[in-house]
Amino acid sequence: MDVKNKKTAGADEKTPSRAQYFSWINSTFEGSTEEQTLANLDYFRWMKDTYGMQLDIYALDAGNLDGNAGTYQTFDSEKMKRKYPGGYKNIGKAAAELGTKLGMWCGPDGFGDTEEEAAARHELMVSLCRDYEFGLLKLDACCSGLRPEKRPNFERMAVECREYNPDLIILNHRIDLGECEKYATTFLWQGGETYVDVHQANPCTAPHHRAFIFSRGEVDDLKRLTEDHGTCLSSCMDRFEDDLIYQAFNRCLILAPEIYGNPWLLRDDEHAKLAHIYNLHRRLRDILVDGMTLPEDIYGINAVSRGNGERRVLSFGNQSWEKKTVTVALNEEIGLEKCDKVSVIIHHPYTHLLGVYDYGQTVAVTADPFRAVLLEICNAEKAPKLLCDKPHQVIGLDSYKLVDTEYNIKKIGTTDSVSVPSDTVKYAETVFFRTDNDSLEKRSLRRAGPTSISEVQKCRDIFFNQPNYLLRGCDGEFAFDGKKDTFFDGVSFYRWGGLRIDGGCLRVDFGKEFEADRVEFEYFVPYQATYECSENKAPESISVSTDLSDWRTFADRKIDIIEKETAGVCLHSTDEIYDVDGDRCVLSFDLSGSVRYLRMPDPVSRIYNISLFKDGKKLCLENPTVNNLWASTEKRPVIGAQKTVVHVKHEDWKEGSYLSVALEGKHGVDGAFAFVECDDNIYTAPDRASSFRVNAWECPSRSVDRNYTYYVPVTEEMLDRDLTVWVLLFDKDNTDFTSDIYLCDPLN
């Protein structure tokens, strides 16, 4: 068998990286559409026009040709005609205008059982490279394996594809290709994906969600012909740039920088940061192919130096709550050859010339807590010209803004075990009512805020209005938007074994106190239940409250059929949509007195609308919220507590500062929740690492049983006052841990 080489694999260890985006979790196994793809490409056009960012490959992921579970497609299939009525001509033209090649997710087989079927598949795959100049094929076992008897077909296909594009990258995701492995450029390193708090999560407490980057590791011998699945930009966006520094410069694989997901969910000011990493990598990529690991006792774990004799690029980080000083040797320790003067430039977390030194000197570099550092160290005669002589952020190719480099984290307390508080129901319900179960992407959208960029807005609009997003019922707002075709909670009862804890509990906050005599829930009941569409039994009772402490139960229940309906449902295996016949029903309960909060244990799903009534008149709800995944406090009561009192001084505070309540140890999955009490006000954590449970867009949030960190914003009225930090315990088998409290500067 021939050995794997640049001719068979399209690249070798010395081939410079290709900058890529791929579209997984911008859509799922159903795939994108021409409209969605053109909008995404227009975003990257805007990034190029505005910041000079060049994308080498835009890879269409699953469902844009083949799909999951062996669903191989042809250009004339109903699905392809619906999604890409003109084939790939229009998207190919848009990509080419950017200087970008398309890529495609597909299966390795599809050669059928006859010579005619094999020939058709061969022609289809070759045409991608011949007619559309595709630069990448991603072979994924999620579609299928490669039958041993079809390996000759695969070999002929790969060889002919590379006749049209010798540099074609072929990714192998978990497939046994046998003797055809020599045609695959890469394998999937560690076999995993990088969707934050889904496939990757923090191994320790941290002030943000991406602390896993420091300990994920290095490819053996710093090999580059592998793929690390890139940096996911869809969930938990804070410190995405540190993640990408490790991906692009530390590992620097054949695809780098590599991102996927939804970069349009970044804040408007963050697109420049993304582009800067791409631009910087492009300037340096030819020398980044050679690397060496650095001494762990000096630089920390997974520190790497890349480059040639006159220019080195160092990447390392600090996986701790305290600042760390790294002593960098300007000599052969980092791979730098003898010269006269040495320039030391920091490119991340900001850009600045740290100084010019003699060869052989050492330089003390500060690594802030849970941050990555990127240095360019070179012969001073070869140093790049910087835009400014002060610390700054590079914006595009020729602009910058000055930045404050001060970043502080201060430990201010540790909890002690205490008796369960007397008003434990109020405390627990406050925490649960104020925690959303919306998709990770909707949380990213809230973090990002409104955009002034039309290209970004269009990508957001298409993403959140695509049929498969709506049919999963990911967001609580769907229960109040007044639309006939949107609903809340389409997946919690079945997806990935069920997302609810102990049956879940629907918690509705109507936004303020109302006098009401009836509540209605409009929902769907199928005639014949399917795996994805439950029989949807209604509970016998609900309870309501005005203060989250005292609850009244109502069981005067009525169910009415409004109309017959054919509902769209996402098939779990392929994400294709199928129809289910049933009834749209209204579940109503008679009420009396005042109500603001409502609980429904073991709730119905596919909820189109939630309404309050008084004297037959529907009441106007201004800011209602709803979640559904937490257990009822009757089924899962508080069994323990921790607390301490801390203070935040005005001089230590910045706008955007927050408390990190770091639970050090094993507490069980969703087994402990933290909040802060001040002057009879309760301040809950809107965010947590690992993330709160979600009504998942793709996969559910990761089940983590230790080292949660709760993030509680500190507002000005909380300064110089007693802040009682509480941790409520719900898992009787996991109570032996303590919680440290840190005051953290904002993650700007």
ZIPENOR-V94737 format. One record per backbone hydrogen bond with DSSP energy under -0.5 kcal/mol. CO is the residue of the C=O (numbers start at 1). NH is the residue of the N-H. If there is no record, write none. Layout:
# ZIPENOR-V94737
co;nh
CO;NH
CO;NH
This chain:
# ZIPENOR-V94737
co;nh
5;9
6;10
12;15
18;256
19;56
19;57
20;259
21;59
22;261
23;26
23;27
27;25
28;31
33;37
34;38
35;39
36;40
37;41
38;42
39;43
40;44
41;45
42;46
43;47
44;48
45;49
46;50
47;51
47;53
48;52
53;55
54;56
56;101
57;21
57;59
58;60
58;103
59;23
59;61
60;105
61;64
66;63
66;65
68;71
70;72
71;67
74;77
77;81
78;82
79;83
80;84
83;34
84;87
86;89
88;92
89;93
90;94
91;95
92;96
93;97
94;98
95;98
95;100
96;99
101;58
102;135
102;136
103;60
104;138
105;66
106;140
114;118
115;119
116;120
117;121
118;122
119;123
120;124
121;125
122;126
123;127
124;128
125;128
125;129
126;129
126;130
127;131
127;132
128;132
128;134
129;133
135;169
136;104
137;139
137;171
138;106
138;140
139;173
140;143
140;144
142;69
143;70
144;108
145;147
147;150
148;151
150;154
151;155
152;156
153;157
154;158
155;159
156;160
157;161
158;162
159;163
160;163
160;164
161;164
161;165
165;168
168;170
169;137
169;171
170;185
170;186
171;139
171;173
172;174
172;188
173;141
175;177
177;180
178;181
179;182
180;183
181;184
186;172
187;189
187;227
188;191
189;192
194;232
195;198
195;199
195;200
197;702
200;197
210;213
211;214
212;215
212;216
219;222
220;223
224;226
224;254
226;254
227;189
230;232
231;260
232;234
233;262
235;234
237;240
239;243
240;244
241;245
242;246
243;247
244;248
245;249
245;250
246;251
247;252
247;253
254;18
254;256
257;20
258;231
259;22
260;233
260;262
262;265
263;266
267;270
267;271
268;271
270;274
271;275
272;276
273;277
274;278
275;279
276;280
277;281
278;282
279;283
280;284
281;285
284;287
284;288
287;290
287;307
290;307
292;305
295;298
295;299
296;300
300;303
303;294
304;315
305;292
306;313
308;311
309;337
310;379
311;308
312;314
312;377
313;306
314;375
315;304
316;373
318;320
318;370
320;370
324;326
324;367
325;327
326;328
326;365
327;329
328;330
328;363
329;331
330;360
331;334
331;336
332;335
340;359
341;380
342;357
343;345
343;378
344;354
344;355
345;347
345;376
346;352
348;374
351;392
352;346
352;354
355;344
357;342
358;361
361;330
363;328
363;365
365;326
366;368
367;324
368;371
371;318
373;316
374;347
374;348
375;314
375;377
376;345
377;312
378;343
379;382
380;383
391;403
392;351
392;394
393;401
394;396
395;398
395;399
399;395
401;393
403;405
408;745
410;743
413;741
416;643
418;641
421;424
423;427
424;428
425;429
426;430
427;431
428;432
429;433
430;434
432;435
434;436
437;695
439;443
440;444
441;445
442;446
443;447
444;448
445;449
452;454
453;457
454;458
455;459
456;460
457;461
458;462
459;463
460;464
461;465
462;466
463;466
466;469
466;470
467;471
469;472
469;474
470;473
472;490
472;491
473;489
475;478
476;479
477;480
477;481
479;610
483;486
488;607
489;606
491;494
491;495
492;499
492;500
494;497
495;498
500;502
501;504
504;602
506;508
506;600
507;627
508;510
508;598
509;625
514;516
514;595
517;591
518;613
519;589
520;611
521;523
521;587
522;608
522;609
523;585
525;583
530;533
533;530
534;526
542;554
543;599
544;552
545;596
545;597
549;551
552;544
554;542
555;557
556;590
558;588
560;562
560;586
563;584
565;567
565;582
567;580
569;571
569;578
571;575
576;571
578;569
580;567
581;527
581;528
582;565
583;525
583;585
584;562
584;563
585;523
586;560
586;588
587;521
588;558
589;519
593;516
595;514
596;510
597;545
598;508
599;543
600;506
605;524
606;524
606;608
607;488
609;522
611;520
612;619
613;517
613;518
614;617
617;614
619;621
620;622
625;509
627;507
628;505
629;501
632;636
640;729
641;418
642;727
643;416
644;725
646;723
647;649
648;720
649;652
650;653
654;657
657;714
658;744
659;661
659;712
660;662
660;742
661;663
661;710
662;664
662;740
663;665
664;738
665;667
665;707
668;671
671;730
671;731
673;728
674;685
675;726
676;683
677;724
678;681
681;678
681;683
682;684
683;676
684;686
687;711
689;709
694;696
699;698
702;704
704;670
705;667
705;668
708;663
709;689
710;661
710;712
711;686
711;687
711;713
712;659
713;715
715;718
716;719
718;721
721;723
722;724
723;646
723;725
724;677
724;726
725;644
726;675
727;642
728;673
729;639
729;640
730;732
731;734
735;737
738;664
739;415
740;662
741;412
741;413
742;660
742;744
743;410
744;658
746;748
